[in-house]
Structure formats: C-alpha cells, structure tokens
Amino acid sequence: MKHSSLRNDRSIESGIVVAVLAAGRGTRFGGGKLDADLGGRPVGQWATDSAEHAGFLRRLIVTAPQPPRFAGQLQGWERVINHERDNGIAGSIRAAAEAANPCKRLVIMLADMPFIEPEFLRALAQGSAVTFTEYPGGKFGVPAAFPARVFENLASLTGEQGAASLDWGEAICLLPPDNAASLRDIDTQEMLSQIVREL
C-alpha cells in the first residue's frame, strides 16, 4: 500500500488536538519497533506524518520517559510522558487527555498503525460525538475521537483497558475507513517484513 505523501494545506483548528500513542514496549516485536525502517522512514513516523498531513495544528506524542528515536526528532510536536507505561495503554490515553486540555476534541491514534490516511483523521476530527473507527466484522477501536466533555470517562481507564470498553452514556459514532487495509498495525518483525515486501 502506498502511503500518501501529499501535504494537506487545510489546517484543523487548534482546539482539535491529535495524540499519537508511542509509549508501548513493543515486546512482541522484540523492542525498537517504532524506530524500525519501513520504506525509508521509521514505523512511528508514518503515523506522525499522517497527522501532519491531515492538518492538525496542535499535536501530542505520548512516550515513555525514554522516547523512541523518531519521537525525539519531531518538530512541532508536544511530548507527553507516560510514567505508567508498564501498566498498559490506559496510562497513555489518560496522559493524552490531560495534556490536551484545554481543547474541544481529541483524536487518538497509535504509532504502530502506519497506514492511517490523513483524510480519515480529518473525518474523525469533525463533529461532536464520541467516534470510533469501525473495523471489519463490527468491532470498533482506534483511531478514535473524543469531545472534551467525556475526558472524565477516559480518566477512568485502567491497565490494558481501551476506550472502546467504556459505557459512554450517550450515542457513539462508528466510522469505517475507505480501505480496511489501512487499519493494519505492526506487532511483530514478521508482520513488518511482510508489509515491506508489499510496499
């Protein structure tokens, strides 16, 4: 799959924030996943490039105290440290929501999902509902977007509990991408090798 390299000049207002979660250990990969080469760029940079091309003016990168190399080279990003990375993804989500304030909407994406399209991120940024990505088979998850009024819900997450597991007390929106293959993530070196062969 070819990742779009066209910069989108339509800026998303600064009150809508994107956060790329990049604090995981990548244990199934063997470590160093987000800095591994994918088509001449680190794996994690594909996600941050998509966020930039989408037009987000305010961008957060959530890392462990020792960040991946690619994260230290980003310009125009605010680094948010998750001091609870050993306790699962919930700590990164909470850190992102806390750092995003004040804002009116937060889009959360994962650094190991390199093929999320900028236009899909723009779609998530729109509206005022809690919005999740709809996966094939009816499951839903990240990338996802949350209005500021539900940040208290995000603060209640613990361990490996993702936001899709919460009872939101309101109608949520599910948004499928145009191409389901864009939702692939990289968990193992074998998966990375397969994707490299396809590029």
BELTARA-V542321 format. One record per residue. N is the residue number from 1. PHI is phi in whole degrees, 0 to 359 (999 if undefined). OMEGA is omega in degrees with one decimal (NA if undefined). BURIAL is # if it has 9 or more other C-alpha atoms within 8 Angstrom, else .. Layout:
BEGIN
N	PHI	OMEGA	BURIAL
N	PHI	OMEGA	BURIAL
END
This chain:
BEGIN
1	999	179.1	.
2	270	178.8	.
3	277	-179.4	.
4	299	178.0	.
5	252	-178.1	.
6	275	179.0	.
7	284	178.0	.
8	266	-175.2	#
9	275	178.1	.
10	277	-177.4	.
11	283	173.0	#
12	267	-174.9	#
13	307	-172.8	.
14	293	176.6	#
15	286	176.2	#
16	251	-169.8	#
17	249	171.9	#
18	249	176.1	#
19	233	175.3	#
20	260	-178.3	#
21	273	-174.8	#
22	223	-176.3	#
23	256	-176.6	#
24	291	-179.9	#
25	280	-177.3	.
26	63	-173.8	#
27	295	179.5	.
28	294	178.7	.
29	279	-176.5	#
30	101	-179.8	#
31	92	176.5	.
32	73	-174.0	#
33	301	-171.9	#
34	288	176.3	#
35	263	179.2	#
36	294	-176.8	.
37	284	173.9	.
38	223	178.8	#
39	60	176.7	.
40	90	176.5	.
41	228	173.3	.
42	299	-180.0	#
43	309	-176.8	#
44	295	-177.3	#
45	288	177.0	#
46	300	-179.9	#
47	291	-179.5	#
48	292	175.7	#
49	298	178.7	.
50	299	179.4	#
51	296	178.1	#
52	294	-179.8	#
53	294	178.1	#
54	291	176.0	#
55	106	177.8	#
56	294	178.1	#
57	274	178.8	#
58	247	-171.9	#
59	227	179.2	#
60	246	172.2	#
61	239	-176.8	#
62	264	-177.4	#
63	229	167.8	#
64	288	178.2	#
65	307	173.8	.
66	259	-171.7	.
67	282	168.7	#
68	300	-178.1	#
69	302	-175.9	.
70	300	-177.5	#
71	293	179.4	#
72	289	-178.2	.
73	259	-178.5	.
74	287	174.5	.
75	243	179.5	.
76	83	179.1	.
77	242	173.3	#
78	266	179.1	.
79	271	178.9	.
80	245	-177.1	#
81	264	172.8	#
82	263	-179.2	#
83	278	-178.0	.
84	246	-172.2	.
85	301	-179.6	#
86	290	-178.4	.
87	261	174.7	#
88	105	-172.6	#
89	292	-177.0	#
90	304	179.7	#
91	298	178.6	#
92	291	178.9	#
93	295	179.1	#
94	297	179.7	#
95	298	179.3	#
96	295	-178.6	#
97	296	180.0	#
98	293	-177.8	.
99	288	-176.4	.
100	289	-179.3	#
101	294	-3.6	.
102	276	174.4	.
103	206	177.6	#
104	251	-179.5	.
105	202	-178.8	#
106	234	174.3	#
107	258	-179.2	#
108	248	177.7	#
109	223	-178.3	#
110	256	-177.4	#
111	288	-179.0	#
112	261	174.4	#
113	246	-167.9	#
114	283	-170.0	#
115	251	176.5	#
116	295	-174.9	#
117	279	177.9	#
118	305	-178.5	#
119	293	176.7	.
120	291	176.4	#
121	296	177.0	#
122	298	178.9	#
123	295	178.0	.
124	296	-177.5	#
125	289	-177.1	#
126	278	174.8	.
127	81	-176.4	.
128	231	-178.2	.
129	274	165.9	#
130	294	-172.7	#
131	231	176.7	#
132	246	170.9	#
133	286	176.8	#
134	268	179.9	#
135	266	174.3	#
136	304	-179.1	.
137	92	174.9	.
138	95	176.8	.
139	288	177.3	.
140	218	-176.2	#
141	184	-176.7	#
142	273	-4.2	#
143	300	-179.3	#
144	213	-177.5	#
145	227	-173.5	#
146	224	172.2	#
147	287	-175.5	#
148	301	-176.3	#
149	295	-178.0	.
150	253	-178.9	#
151	298	176.8	#
152	296	175.6	.
153	296	179.2	#
154	299	-179.4	#
155	293	-178.7	#
156	273	-178.7	.
157	293	177.0	#
158	223	173.3	#
159	55	-179.6	#
160	270	-179.7	.
161	287	177.1	#
162	268	-176.7	#
163	296	-179.3	.
164	295	-177.5	.
165	276	-174.3	.
166	278	171.0	.
167	268	-171.2	.
168	276	179.3	.
169	70	177.7	.
170	202	179.4	.
171	293	176.2	.
172	249	-179.7	#
173	252	175.1	.
174	248	-175.2	#
175	235	177.6	#
176	275	175.0	.
177	284	177.4	#
178	296	-177.3	.
179	232	-177.3	.
180	298	179.9	#
181	295	178.8	.
182	292	-177.5	#
183	270	179.7	#
184	296	172.9	#
185	245	-177.8	.
186	247	-179.6	#
187	252	-174.3	#
188	229	177.1	#
189	294	177.4	#
190	296	178.0	.
191	295	177.9	#
192	297	179.9	#
193	300	179.0	.
194	296	-179.6	.
195	293	178.3	.
196	300	178.3	#
197	295	-178.1	.
198	278	-176.8	.
199	292	NA	.
END
